[in-house]
Structure formats: structure tokens, C-alpha cells
């Protein structure tokens, strides 16, 4: 993953410098941004493989930045914030963030989570033979990272795309929340259902806007599968 470009959005100069140093030493190329407005400018002009994002920023807030970004971009977004309450975490996941790390953070954990997000993102966007998956009128193209439902395009975040690709790859299989988390996030499941539930909810909502039929079925007490 060396050479990947990361946008570090943090208004505290010392913390921003620390994050860039940690990632730079691991071989990543970092660009610092110190406000939401500056981050929006850089994200619009250049391509990044991942964004590390604080929430409490001058000008454009982190939440507002995510909302605007997700209209155009699918790269992973990891939120780093002192706003670590359950409501705050669920809110940013609903907006389109892929992971949440509370402050104060552990340097090694930040690096590990960045590596995991990039690894999964690159795997799912790598393309290759058999990259187009279909189920009824639903099509998932891993090469172009696009989804269509009822011939209408469905804009998804990287993590939503990965969940759908996982489910559609074995449409009859019921995946537990633990299995989804460990395969899509690439980390150990800690028993927190909110992360998976929020992403499934977002995914269903976006699919429903393209076609009102049910695509993802909840198997109560177990997990999720593609609807028959």
C-alpha cells in the first residue's frame, strides 16, 4: 500500500503533523488540510485513496464535508474525533464515514486501521475476470465500482459497495454481523452491531431509491442475505 495518497484533515497543527509523520514513515504520501473548506478544495482537485477526518473543524464541519464528498467520491473516510458518543459515531456512519477512531488515539491503531481500509478498498476495486456480479435486476461491477438496480445507477460508498458485493457473491448464504464486519472491515468484531446495521440501512435506502423492491433480507437472530 506504499505510495497511496492520504488527505489528513485536522485543524490542530501538532496532531496533523503527527498523523502525517506516522503515515509518511509507513510509506504513504500525505497532504495536510486544516479546515473543512480546505479539505473540500483539495478533494475536488486531486485524487486520494483515503481521508482521515476530524469533525470539529473551522468553516465547513467534518459532517458537512462527508455529506458533500459522498455525492462524488467513494474512497474510505476514517473519522478521528473527541466527539465519541454513540450518537456521534452512528451519525457519521450514516453520513458515509467508513470507520471511527476516538481521540485520544493510539498511533499503531490508526496505522492498522488505515492499512485495513486501504487493503479492502483496493481488493474490491481491483477488477479482473468475473468482476461483474448480477442478481435479478441488480448488477455490481467490481472493475468500475458501479451498481445498478432496475437499470438505474446507485451511488454507494466504498464500504456499502463491499457489503453488497459480499452478499451478492453468495446470494443464498446468510451472513452474520460478525462475518460481514470481519470480511468487509478486515478487523476483529467487538460485538458492536451499530456499524454493520447503519451501513446495511444506508445501503437499503439507496437501493430503494432506484427500485422499491426488497434486495436485502434480514434473517432475524442471525444476520442478512439477498432477498429471494
Secondary structure by P-SEA (a helix, b strand, c coil): cccbbbbbbcccaaaaaaaaaaaaaabbbbbbbccaaaaaaaaacccccbbbbbcccccccaaaaaaaaaaccccbbbbbcccccaaaaaaaaaacccccccccccaaaaaaaaaaaaaaaaaaaccccccccccccbbbbccccccccccbbbbbcaaaaaaaaaaaacccccccaaaaaaaaccccccccaaaaaaaaaaaaaaaaaacccccccccccccccccc
